[in-house]
Amino acid sequence: MKVLDPYSLVLMASMMCGVMSAVLFLVRRSFPADIHGLGHWGAALAVQVLSTACYSFKGTLPDGFVLPVANLLFVLGNGLCAMGLQAFYGRPQGWRMLGGALGFALVGMVYWLFVVPSYTARVTWMALPLSLINGTQLWLVLRHGRRHFATYFLAMLIGVNAVLVAVRGAMALLVPAPTVDLTQPGTLQGIYLVITAMVPILLSVGFIMVATKRLQFTLERRSASDPLTGALNRRGFDAAYARELARLRRRPRALALLAIDLDHFKAVNDVHGHGVGDKVLVRTASLVGAALRESDYLARFGGEEFVVLLPDTDMQLAATVAHRIQAALRTACDTGIPVCTASIGIAAQTDPRQELDDLLDAADRALYRAKANGRDRIELAVEEGSLRRASA
């Protein structure tokens, strides 16, 4: 069987990395600014091309210059991928870790090249910082990635890359040097080079898939969210209610709804201006959200009206949540933002045949009673369920 020329494989991999680097930079320009990391990956592939270009001067320029520079660029390219993942997932970027990996690689290259020349020792030494970088990437994806195919695909590719690096580092200690020398023709060298030529490209494709999935999620969230407060809009709330109604059909339980309206909000706008009024709305959404569970839903239906959907919650427990919300609003103390209390109406649903509009109407009627009876109070959607504000 004819063995592929290793230099041809390296050249092909370099050209593919260059093309993919350009693709990543173009994709970065078309993605929203809050999706980070694409530039890091584009730069990583560009650095890989520089590493290959530097390595191509082996035999023309002194090995004492070519080998350290090419290997350091290779470590830097891998490290930039890790930096890109950290930026993508909003984690602190480990530039110190990358600096340490580069320093470790440089010390080993100098020692095993000039002090005690050993090709196999250099291979094993270089496998250590690369394994650290690969392990960091794999941990980031598994720890912070959303559970979908793109994440699993990227994690699998990072795992393959980590195994390749570790296996080659171990083989350098166990087999003759020519077997792990990638400049020598051979079946194992050819297979390794083919795989390593494809892995950076596939890793970049995997990262683009993950970023595209994030973009899809971001656009869906924006289309279902109120742009001012970040709470759900009516569309997002309807979708959330549909999910909870499906659960209600599968398992009987209570589903509560709070209709919240800020008291005298028009006066806030008239006296302080709409800019301050917007700050009051943003603060209200933040305080209400902090009083809820992760499984609850907060929506803004317009103006100063908010709606909260409470799964697995009966009327009395919903009243406890409402009291907690009112207490948070009364004690808010942001500088320059006036305190604004809220009236709350509560309704509950146990029958999956009930319509959302019926539930909203029941909560609204209770809210109107709270307004009519003096504001800053809670009313239940049953005549005998009136809950007056607790005394201070």
VENQUI-V514355 format. One record per residue. N is the residue number from 0. SS is DSSP state (2 for helix, 1 for strand, 0 for the rest). PHI is phi as a letter, one per 20 degrees, with the letter a starting at -180 (999 if undefined). PSI is psi in degrees with one decimal (999 if undefined). Layout:
BEGIN
n:ss:phi:psi
N:SS:PHI:PSI
N:SS:PHI:PSI
END
This chain:
BEGIN
n:ss:phi:psi
0:0:999:131.6
1:0:f:130.0
2:0:e:135.4
3:0:f:140.8
4:0:f:122.6
5:2:g:-35.8
6:2:f:-34.1
7:2:f:-39.4
8:2:f:-42.5
9:2:f:-40.7
10:2:f:-42.0
11:2:f:-43.3
12:2:f:-40.0
13:2:f:-43.7
14:2:f:-41.8
15:2:f:-38.9
16:2:f:-38.6
17:2:f:-43.2
18:2:f:-45.0
19:2:f:-32.9
20:2:f:-44.8
21:2:f:-40.7
22:2:f:-44.6
23:2:f:-40.7
24:2:f:-36.1
25:2:f:-41.1
26:2:f:-40.2
27:2:g:-38.7
28:2:f:-25.8
29:2:e:-10.4
30:0:e:155.8
31:0:f:152.8
32:0:f:-21.2
33:0:e:4.1
34:0:d:104.4
35:0:e:166.1
36:0:o:-22.5
37:2:f:-38.7
38:2:f:-38.2
39:2:f:-43.3
40:2:f:-37.2
41:2:f:-43.3
42:2:f:-35.7
43:2:f:-44.4
44:2:f:-35.9
45:2:f:-40.3
46:2:f:-36.1
47:2:f:-38.3
48:2:f:-42.6
49:2:f:-38.0
50:2:f:-45.3
51:2:f:-41.8
52:2:f:-41.6
53:2:f:-42.8
54:2:f:-27.7
55:0:f:-15.9
56:0:e:4.7
57:1:f:128.3
58:0:n:-23.9
59:0:e:-47.6
60:1:d:160.8
61:0:f:139.4
62:2:g:-31.1
63:2:f:-18.3
64:2:d:-47.1
65:2:f:-49.3
66:2:f:-49.1
67:2:f:-44.2
68:2:f:-45.5
69:2:f:-41.7
70:2:f:-37.9
71:2:f:-39.6
72:2:f:-36.2
73:2:f:-43.2
74:2:f:-42.1
75:2:f:-42.3
76:2:f:-44.6
77:2:f:-39.2
78:2:f:-36.4
79:2:f:-32.0
80:2:f:-42.9
81:2:f:-40.4
82:2:f:-38.8
83:2:f:-41.2
84:2:f:-39.9
85:2:f:-41.2
86:2:f:-39.5
87:2:f:-41.5
88:0:e:6.7
89:0:m:29.3
90:0:e:154.3
91:0:g:135.0
92:0:e:130.2
93:0:e:64.8
94:2:f:-31.9
95:2:f:-39.5
96:2:f:-42.9
97:2:f:-41.2
98:2:f:-39.9
99:2:f:-40.2
100:2:f:-41.1
101:2:f:-42.3
102:2:f:-42.2
103:2:f:-45.6
104:2:f:-41.0
105:2:f:-44.3
106:2:g:-46.0
107:2:f:-42.7
108:2:f:-44.3
109:2:f:-44.1
110:2:f:-49.0
111:2:e:-1.6
112:2:d:-36.5
113:2:d:-41.3
114:2:e:-57.8
115:0:c:85.3
116:0:g:122.5
117:0:b:113.5
118:2:f:-45.3
119:2:f:-36.8
120:2:f:-38.4
121:2:f:-41.9
122:2:f:-47.1
123:2:f:-43.1
124:2:f:-45.7
125:2:f:-25.8
126:2:f:-25.1
127:2:f:-54.8
128:2:f:-33.5
129:2:f:-36.7
130:2:f:-38.0
131:2:f:-44.9
132:2:f:-44.5
133:2:f:-40.7
134:2:f:-39.0
135:2:f:-43.4
136:2:f:-44.2
137:2:f:-41.1
138:2:f:-42.7
139:2:g:-46.6
140:2:f:-45.0
141:2:f:-31.7
142:2:e:-40.0
143:2:d:-10.2
144:0:f:146.1
145:0:f:150.5
146:0:e:88.4
147:0:b:174.3
148:2:g:-42.4
149:2:g:-40.5
150:2:f:-45.5
151:2:f:-37.4
152:2:f:-46.4
153:2:f:-41.7
154:2:f:-39.4
155:2:f:-42.7
156:2:f:-41.0
157:2:f:-40.1
158:2:f:-42.3
159:2:f:-44.8
160:2:f:-40.9
161:2:f:-41.7
162:2:f:-42.5
163:2:g:-46.7
164:2:f:-45.4
165:2:f:-41.6
166:2:f:-43.6
167:2:f:-39.7
168:2:f:-39.8
169:2:f:-40.1
170:2:f:-31.3
171:2:f:-26.0
172:2:e:-17.7
173:2:d:-22.2
174:0:c:164.8
175:0:g:150.0
176:2:g:-42.1
177:2:g:-25.0
178:2:f:-32.2
179:2:d:-0.9
180:0:f:110.3
181:0:f:-11.1
182:0:e:-9.4
183:0:e:135.1
184:0:f:141.1
185:0:r:159.0
186:2:f:-47.7
187:2:f:-43.1
188:2:f:-40.6
189:2:f:-43.8
190:2:f:-44.8
191:2:f:-43.9
192:2:f:-38.6
193:2:f:-45.6
194:2:f:-47.6
195:2:f:-24.4
196:2:f:-34.0
197:2:e:-30.3
198:2:g:-47.3
199:2:g:-37.9
200:2:f:-46.4
201:2:f:-36.7
202:2:f:-42.0
203:2:f:-40.8
204:2:f:-43.5
205:2:f:-40.7
206:2:f:-38.9
207:2:f:-38.9
208:2:f:-44.9
209:2:f:-42.8
210:2:f:-38.1
211:2:f:-38.5
212:2:f:-40.0
213:2:f:-41.6
214:2:f:-43.7
215:2:f:-44.7
216:2:f:-41.8
217:2:f:-44.3
218:2:f:-40.5
219:2:f:-40.4
220:2:f:-41.5
221:2:f:-38.0
222:2:f:-19.8
223:0:d:7.9
224:1:c:151.4
225:0:f:124.3
226:0:f:-25.4
227:0:e:-50.9
228:0:e:-17.3
229:0:n:-4.6
230:0:f:166.6
231:1:f:146.8
232:0:e:-173.4
233:2:f:-38.0
234:2:f:-46.9
235:2:f:-37.5
236:2:f:-41.8
237:2:g:-40.2
238:2:f:-40.5
239:2:f:-42.6
240:2:f:-39.6
241:2:f:-39.1
242:2:f:-43.6
243:2:f:-32.3
244:2:f:-38.2
245:2:f:-39.7
246:2:f:-37.0
247:2:f:-35.7
248:2:f:-33.7
249:2:f:-33.5
250:0:b:116.2
251:0:f:132.6
252:0:a:174.9
253:0:e:148.7
254:1:c:116.8
255:1:d:154.7
256:1:c:132.4
257:1:d:127.0
258:1:d:116.5
259:1:d:130.2
260:1:c:127.1
261:1:f:137.9
262:0:e:134.5
263:0:l:37.7
264:2:f:-32.5
265:2:g:-37.7
266:2:f:-34.6
267:2:f:-45.6
268:2:f:-41.2
269:2:f:-40.0
270:2:e:-44.2
271:2:d:-14.4
272:0:n:160.4
273:2:f:-26.0
274:2:f:-44.4
275:2:f:-37.6
276:2:g:-39.6
277:2:f:-39.3
278:2:f:-36.6
279:2:f:-41.4
280:2:f:-42.7
281:2:f:-44.0
282:2:f:-41.5
283:2:g:-46.2
284:2:f:-39.7
285:2:f:-44.7
286:2:f:-41.5
287:2:f:-45.1
288:2:g:-37.6
289:2:f:-23.0
290:0:e:-3.8
291:0:d:165.4
292:0:e:167.1
293:0:f:-28.5
294:0:e:-6.0
295:0:e:164.0
296:1:c:132.0
297:1:d:131.1
298:1:c:151.4
299:1:d:122.3
300:1:e:-1.3
301:1:p:149.0
302:0:l:-132.5
303:0:d:20.0
304:1:e:125.2
305:1:d:152.2
306:1:c:136.9
307:1:c:130.0
308:1:d:126.1
309:1:d:97.8
310:1:f:153.0
311:0:l:45.0
312:0:c:125.6
313:0:e:-177.8
314:2:f:-42.9
315:2:f:-42.3
316:2:f:-36.5
317:2:f:-37.5
318:2:f:-36.6
319:2:f:-42.7
320:2:f:-41.2
321:2:f:-42.7
322:2:f:-39.8
323:2:f:-40.2
324:2:f:-46.0
325:2:f:-40.7
326:2:f:-39.8
327:2:f:-39.8
328:2:f:-38.8
329:2:f:-32.1
330:0:e:5.5
331:0:f:138.4
332:0:c:45.6
333:0:f:133.4
334:0:f:128.6
335:0:n:-1.2
336:0:d:118.6
337:0:f:150.5
338:0:f:137.5
339:0:c:116.6
340:0:e:175.5
341:1:b:145.0
342:1:d:141.8
343:1:c:130.9
344:1:d:139.6
345:1:c:134.1
346:1:c:157.0
347:1:c:156.7
348:1:c:131.6
349:0:c:-15.1
350:0:e:116.0
351:0:f:-12.6
352:0:e:-9.9
353:0:f:143.1
354:0:e:153.8
355:2:f:-40.2
356:2:f:-35.8
357:2:f:-41.6
358:2:f:-43.3
359:2:f:-41.2
360:2:f:-41.0
361:2:f:-42.9
362:2:f:-37.3
363:2:f:-40.0
364:2:f:-40.8
365:2:f:-37.9
366:2:f:-43.1
367:2:f:-37.0
368:2:f:-40.1
369:2:f:-39.4
370:2:f:-45.7
371:2:f:-27.9
372:0:e:13.2
373:0:p:-4.6
374:0:m:171.2
375:0:l:47.2
376:0:b:173.3
377:1:c:135.9
378:1:c:140.1
379:1:e:157.3
380:0:e:37.5
381:0:b:144.3
382:2:f:-36.7
383:2:e:3.5
384:2:d:22.9
385:0:f:127.7
386:1:d:114.2
387:0:e:155.2
388:0:g:136.4
389:0:f:142.8
390:0:f:148.7
391:0:f:999
END
